[in-house]
Amino acid sequence: MPYVDGFVLAMPKDKLEEYRKIATKAGEIWMEYGALSYVECVGDDTPYGELTSFPRAVMAKDDEVVFFSWITYESREQRDEINAKVMADPRLSSDAECMPFDGKRMIYGGFKSFVQF
């Protein structure tokens, strides 16, 4: 079963097209280095919960939308190798410095698959 890197972040609504360009280039690079899939999803039904919710988790503001994204790999070892190559790739170095969202509010982590159909 695949290994998954997951991400949740708050994106300013007026920066969606700017981010689409960055995410498209990033996805192409991750896939080039061997990721199995690269998916960026924009929130469509993410109500602000009373106690917990996606918007609460990233402290989303009224002018922001939540993104839920993931990258899959064959294994954790492969993920570590691919991510090292991606982080060293000069095609992304300038983009990382000018991301159109607050990276301090991004949630991310690596996950071992548990159940899959």
Z-matrix of the N, CA and C atoms (Angstrom, degrees):
N
C 1 1.458
C 2 1.521 1 108.60
N 3 1.329 2 117.47 1 148.45
C 4 1.463 3 120.30 2 -174.08
C 5 1.528 4 113.65 3 -71.69
N 6 1.315 5 114.17 4 159.39
C 7 1.456 6 122.90 5 170.83
C 8 1.526 7 106.32 6 -96.19
N 9 1.327 8 117.95 7 142.24
C 10 1.460 9 121.71 8 -172.95
C 11 1.525 10 111.16 9 -127.83
N 12 1.326 11 116.56 10 130.80
C 13 1.461 12 122.15 11 165.92
C 14 1.515 13 106.32 12 -96.55
N 15 1.331 14 117.51 13 127.20
C 16 1.459 15 121.50 14 -179.77
C 17 1.517 16 111.34 15 -117.32
N 18 1.334 17 115.60 16 148.58
C 19 1.461 18 122.19 17 -176.94
C 20 1.527 19 110.20 18 -140.31
N 21 1.326 20 116.47 19 141.95
C 22 1.459 21 122.66 20 170.26
C 23 1.524 22 105.89 21 -133.98
N 24 1.336 23 116.47 22 130.67
C 25 1.465 24 119.75 23 -179.52
C 26 1.514 25 110.40 24 -149.62
N 27 1.323 26 115.49 25 162.33
C 28 1.466 27 122.18 26 177.40
C 29 1.519 28 108.44 27 -103.40
N 30 1.325 29 116.88 28 123.62
C 31 1.461 30 122.74 29 -177.47
C 32 1.524 31 109.62 30 -113.20
N 33 1.330 32 117.32 31 129.18
C 34 1.467 33 118.54 32 173.54
C 35 1.530 34 110.17 33 -58.49
N 36 1.314 35 116.31 34 133.20
C 37 1.465 36 120.79 35 -176.84
C 38 1.524 37 112.56 36 -60.23
N 39 1.314 38 116.93 37 -30.80
C 40 1.461 39 119.14 38 -178.81
C 41 1.534 40 112.82 39 -82.21
N 42 1.333 41 117.40 40 4.11
C 43 1.468 42 121.61 41 179.82
C 44 1.530 43 112.43 42 -114.44
N 45 1.332 44 117.52 43 10.96
C 46 1.469 45 120.71 44 -175.20
C 47 1.525 46 113.12 45 -60.68
N 48 1.304 47 118.21 46 -45.51
C 49 1.469 48 119.86 47 -178.49
C 50 1.524 49 111.09 48 -69.18
N 51 1.315 50 117.08 49 -36.72
C 52 1.460 51 120.95 50 175.96
C 53 1.534 52 109.58 51 -60.96
N 54 1.328 53 115.89 52 -44.14
C 55 1.459 54 119.77 53 -179.92
C 56 1.533 55 111.63 54 -69.31
N 57 1.318 56 117.57 55 -34.99
C 58 1.473 57 120.47 56 178.35
C 59 1.533 58 110.39 57 -56.75
N 60 1.325 59 116.95 58 -41.99
C 61 1.464 60 121.34 59 179.23
C 62 1.532 61 111.01 60 -63.91
N 63 1.319 62 116.55 61 -45.40
C 64 1.468 63 121.07 62 -179.97
C 65 1.524 64 110.09 63 -65.25
N 66 1.343 65 117.09 64 -46.05
C 67 1.466 66 121.52 65 -178.18
C 68 1.524 67 111.37 66 -65.63
N 69 1.323 68 117.61 67 -36.60
C 70 1.460 69 120.72 68 178.22
C 71 1.526 70 110.26 69 -63.89
N 72 1.322 71 116.61 70 -45.84
C 73 1.462 72 120.00 71 178.78
C 74 1.530 73 109.95 72 -64.75
N 75 1.328 74 117.36 73 -43.51
C 76 1.468 75 120.68 74 179.68
C 77 1.525 76 110.56 75 -61.61
N 78 1.327 77 117.24 76 -44.57
C 79 1.456 78 120.77 77 179.45
C 80 1.514 79 112.52 78 -59.97
N 81 1.311 80 116.20 79 -42.11
C 82 1.469 81 120.10 80 177.95
C 83 1.526 82 110.85 81 -61.23
N 84 1.321 83 116.38 82 -40.38
C 85 1.469 84 120.38 83 -179.14
C 86 1.521 85 110.66 84 -69.54
N 87 1.343 86 117.76 85 -44.95
C 88 1.471 87 119.61 86 178.02
C 89 1.531 88 110.51 87 -58.90
N 90 1.325 89 116.60 88 -43.57
C 91 1.459 90 120.10 89 -179.69
C 92 1.527 91 110.79 90 -66.11
N 93 1.315 92 117.50 91 -38.81
C 94 1.465 93 122.07 92 178.00
C 95 1.532 94 110.93 93 -58.16
N 96 1.336 95 116.42 94 -37.46
C 97 1.465 96 120.29 95 -178.64
C 98 1.527 97 113.40 96 -85.74
N 99 1.335 98 117.99 97 -2.89
C 100 1.452 99 119.36 98 172.03
C 101 1.514 100 118.01 99 119.03
N 102 1.335 101 118.96 100 4.54
C 103 1.464 102 119.25 101 175.09
C 104 1.524 103 109.13 102 -60.40
N 105 1.323 104 117.04 103 148.13
C 106 1.465 105 121.29 104 178.10
C 107 1.522 106 111.70 105 -78.89
N 108 1.337 107 116.38 106 -34.61
C 109 1.465 108 120.85 107 178.00
C 110 1.524 109 109.49 108 -157.79
N 111 1.330 110 114.90 109 157.85
C 112 1.461 111 123.04 110 178.95
C 113 1.523 112 105.35 111 -141.69
N 114 1.338 113 117.75 112 118.17
C 115 1.462 114 120.83 113 -174.06
C 116 1.523 115 109.61 114 -132.31
N 117 1.332 116 116.39 115 130.92
C 118 1.469 117 123.71 116 175.20
C 119 1.527 118 106.87 117 -120.52
N 120 1.341 119 117.32 118 120.15
C 121 1.464 120 121.66 119 -179.09
C 122 1.525 121 109.92 120 -118.95
N 123 1.321 122 116.19 121 133.41
C 124 1.460 123 121.73 122 177.79
C 125 1.524 124 108.36 123 -97.89
N 126 1.330 125 116.11 124 136.47
C 127 1.465 126 121.48 125 -177.41
C 128 1.512 127 112.38 126 -59.25
N 129 1.314 128 114.76 127 134.56
C 130 1.459 129 122.07 128 179.29
C 131 1.530 130 110.55 129 -123.55
N 132 1.323 131 116.27 130 -28.89
C 133 1.459 132 122.39 131 -179.27
C 134 1.530 133 107.27 132 -143.25
N 135 1.327 134 116.41 133 73.53
C 136 1.467 135 121.74 134 -176.83
C 137 1.531 136 109.32 135 -127.16
N 138 1.337 137 116.57 136 75.32
C 139 1.472 138 119.36 137 -177.58
C 140 1.527 139 111.61 138 -63.60
N 141 1.307 140 114.63 139 150.35
C 142 1.461 141 121.88 140 177.43
C 143 1.522 142 107.44 141 -77.16
N 144 1.316 143 116.49 142 107.31
C 145 1.457 144 121.35 143 -176.12
C 146 1.508 145 113.65 144 -74.04
N 147 1.314 146 114.83 145 159.15
C 148 1.461 147 120.69 146 179.68
C 149 1.529 148 111.57 147 -69.32
N 150 1.328 149 116.13 148 -38.96
C 151 1.463 150 120.49 149 -178.90
C 152 1.528 151 112.03 150 -114.12
N 153 1.337 152 116.90 151 -49.02
C 154 1.467 153 121.39 152 178.47
C 155 1.521 154 109.63 153 -137.89
N 156 1.318 155 115.44 154 154.98
C 157 1.465 156 121.87 155 176.54
C 158 1.517 157 107.64 156 -178.52
N 159 1.318 158 116.08 157 167.27
C 160 1.462 159 119.67 158 175.54
C 161 1.533 160 110.56 159 -60.14
N 162 1.338 161 119.56 160 -48.42
C 163 1.469 162 118.31 161 179.80
C 164 1.539 163 112.77 162 -60.59
N 165 1.317 164 117.30 163 -39.88
C 166 1.467 165 119.95 164 178.29
C 167 1.523 166 111.52 165 -64.01
N 168 1.322 167 116.20 166 -39.54
C 169 1.463 168 120.72 167 -176.29
C 170 1.521 169 112.01 168 -59.34
N 171 1.336 170 116.97 169 -34.43
C 172 1.465 171 120.58 170 -178.09
C 173 1.531 172 112.02 171 -110.35
N 174 1.333 173 115.99 172 12.51
C 175 1.464 174 122.07 173 179.46
C 176 1.530 175 111.64 174 52.19
N 177 1.342 176 115.32 175 46.40
C 178 1.465 177 120.64 176 -178.63
C 179 1.522 178 110.98 177 -62.71
N 180 1.314 179 114.62 178 137.25
C 181 1.464 180 122.17 179 177.85
C 182 1.522 181 109.10 180 -92.99
N 183 1.329 182 116.41 181 170.03
C 184 1.465 183 120.81 182 -178.63
C 185 1.524 184 113.35 183 -59.12
N 186 1.326 185 117.05 184 -28.81
C 187 1.460 186 120.18 185 -177.96
C 188 1.527 187 112.39 186 -96.13
N 189 1.341 188 117.18 187 18.15
C 190 1.462 189 122.26 188 -179.30
C 191 1.520 190 111.23 189 -123.01
N 192 1.320 191 114.83 190 157.09
C 193 1.455 192 122.20 191 176.18
C 194 1.529 193 107.10 192 -125.92
N 195 1.322 194 116.16 193 148.85
C 196 1.460 195 121.11 194 -177.67
C 197 1.526 196 110.34 195 -85.80
N 198 1.332 197 115.66 196 137.06
C 199 1.460 198 122.50 197 172.15
C 200 1.522 199 108.60 198 -109.94
N 201 1.329 200 115.23 199 139.34
C 202 1.456 201 123.23 200 175.69
C 203 1.521 202 104.49 201 -125.37
N 204 1.320 203 116.04 202 118.65
C 205 1.462 204 120.02 203 -171.77
C 206 1.510 205 110.68 204 -137.00
N 207 1.349 206 115.23 205 156.69
C 208 1.456 207 118.98 206 177.18
C 209 1.512 208 110.99 207 -154.27
N 210 1.329 209 113.70 208 156.04
C 211 1.460 210 122.86 209 175.45
C 212 1.519 211 105.76 210 -129.45
N 213 1.334 212 117.35 211 134.60
C 214 1.459 213 119.90 212 179.53
C 215 1.519 214 110.86 213 -112.26
N 216 1.338 215 113.78 214 150.90
C 217 1.464 216 122.80 215 -177.72
C 218 1.524 217 108.70 216 -139.15
N 219 1.313 218 117.18 217 164.35
C 220 1.465 219 120.90 218 177.51
C 221 1.526 220 111.50 219 -68.13
N 222 1.342 221 117.19 220 -32.90
C 223 1.473 222 120.96 221 -176.46
C 224 1.523 223 109.57 222 -159.53
N 225 1.317 224 115.56 223 168.76
C 226 1.465 225 120.39 224 175.67
C 227 1.526 226 110.22 225 -63.70
N 228 1.321 227 116.94 226 -39.63
C 229 1.454 228 120.76 227 179.66
C 230 1.535 229 110.82 228 -61.50
N 231 1.336 230 115.59 229 -44.59
C 232 1.455 231 119.31 230 178.47
C 233 1.525 232 110.26 231 -64.57
N 234 1.317 233 117.00 232 -39.86
C 235 1.469 234 121.07 233 177.61
C 236 1.512 235 110.80 234 -58.46
N 237 1.333 236 117.12 235 -45.95
C 238 1.460 237 120.35 236 -179.14
C 239 1.528 238 111.31 237 -62.45
N 240 1.324 239 116.65 238 -40.78
C 241 1.472 240 121.05 239 178.15
C 242 1.528 241 111.58 240 -65.73
N 243 1.317 242 116.33 241 -45.82
C 244 1.465 243 120.93 242 -179.16
C 245 1.518 244 110.46 243 -64.58
N 246 1.330 245 117.39 244 -46.31
C 247 1.459 246 119.76 245 -178.53
C 248 1.523 247 112.01 246 -62.76
N 249 1.323 248 117.84 247 -36.20
C 250 1.465 249 120.57 248 176.94
C 251 1.526 250 110.20 249 -61.78
N 252 1.330 251 116.95 250 -42.22
C 253 1.466 252 120.96 251 178.92
C 254 1.526 253 111.05 252 -66.94
N 255 1.343 254 116.37 253 -43.27
C 256 1.463 255 120.45 254 -179.54
C 257 1.527 256 110.09 255 -62.79
N 258 1.317 257 117.43 256 -45.44
C 259 1.462 258 120.71 257 -177.67
C 260 1.528 259 111.92 258 -64.99
N 261 1.318 260 117.22 259 -26.11
C 262 1.467 261 121.23 260 178.66
C 263 1.527 262 112.41 261 -89.54
N 264 1.319 263 117.99 262 -7.24
C 265 1.456 264 121.43 263 -176.13
C 266 1.530 265 110.32 264 -73.54
N 267 1.315 266 118.24 265 122.50
C 268 1.466 267 120.86 266 -177.84
C 269 1.530 268 114.01 267 -66.45
N 270 1.327 269 117.79 268 -16.66
C 271 1.466 270 119.64 269 178.54
C 272 1.516 271 112.10 270 -68.47
N 273 1.321 272 118.38 271 -19.59
C 274 1.465 273 121.20 272 179.67
C 275 1.520 274 113.39 273 -106.98
N 276 1.303 275 118.79 274 -14.26
C 277 1.457 276 120.49 275 -173.17
C 278 1.519 277 113.27 276 -57.23
N 279 1.318 278 118.63 277 -42.68
C 280 1.462 279 120.02 278 -179.32
C 281 1.526 280 111.54 279 -72.92
N 282 1.343 281 117.92 280 -31.12
C 283 1.463 282 120.91 281 179.59
C 284 1.522 283 111.59 282 -67.58
N 285 1.329 284 117.39 283 -37.48
C 286 1.457 285 120.83 284 -177.51
C 287 1.520 286 111.47 285 -60.61
N 288 1.318 287 116.43 286 -31.31
C 289 1.457 288 120.98 287 -178.15
C 290 1.525 289 112.75 288 -79.46
N 291 1.322 290 117.51 289 -19.02
C 292 1.466 291 119.46 290 -176.05
C 293 1.526 292 111.53 291 -123.97
N 294 1.331 293 117.10 292 36.29
C 295 1.465 294 120.08 293 177.86
C 296 1.530 295 109.25 294 -61.19
N 297 1.321 296 117.03 295 139.34
C 298 1.469 297 120.20 296 -176.09
C 299 1.529 298 114.17 297 -83.56
N 300 1.331 299 117.73 298 21.95
C 301 1.465 300 120.87 299 178.13
C 302 1.524 301 108.90 300 -138.92
N 303 1.325 302 115.52 301 166.33
C 304 1.462 303 121.99 302 179.80
C 305 1.524 304 109.01 303 -83.47
N 306 1.315 305 117.16 304 101.68
C 307 1.455 306 122.16 305 -177.66
C 308 1.519 307 113.78 306 -64.28
N 309 1.324 308 117.83 307 -19.48
C 310 1.469 309 120.97 308 178.67
C 311 1.522 310 111.72 309 -68.52
N 312 1.342 311 116.22 310 -21.19
C 313 1.467 312 119.99 311 179.73
C 314 1.523 313 112.57 312 -100.53
N 315 1.325 314 117.66 313 5.39
C 316 1.462 315 120.68 314 178.27
C 317 1.529 316 109.49 315 -79.19
N 318 1.316 317 115.41 316 139.08
C 319 1.466 318 122.05 317 175.20
C 320 1.524 319 106.29 318 -107.96
N 321 1.315 320 117.61 319 134.48
C 322 1.456 321 119.82 320 179.46
C 323 1.518 322 110.01 321 -151.10
N 324 1.300 323 115.49 322 159.73
C 325 1.463 324 120.47 323 176.92
C 326 1.513 325 110.82 324 -178.85
N 327 1.326 326 114.80 325 164.81
C 328 1.449 327 121.89 326 176.83
C 329 1.515 328 110.51 327 -101.62
N 330 1.330 329 116.36 328 141.98
C 331 1.458 330 121.56 329 -174.05
C 332 1.516 331 111.54 330 -134.46
N 333 1.335 332 115.57 331 135.29
C 334 1.460 333 121.82 332 171.55
C 335 1.526 334 107.49 333 -83.38
N 336 1.313 335 116.58 334 137.74
C 337 1.458 336 119.78 335 176.76
C 338 1.512 337 109.83 336 -62.58
N 339 1.324 338 116.63 337 144.53
C 340 1.469 339 122.22 338 -176.82
C 341 1.534 340 110.49 339 -118.97
N 342 1.335 341 116.49 340 -48.35
C 343 1.461 342 122.66 341 175.79
C 344 1.515 343 106.88 342 -138.80
N 345 1.315 344 116.56 343 136.83
C 346 1.455 345 120.55 344 179.19
C 347 1.516 346 109.66 345 -147.90
N 348 1.331 347 116.99 346 139.67
C 349 1.464 348 123.19 347 176.26
C 350 1.500 349 109.76 348 -116.05
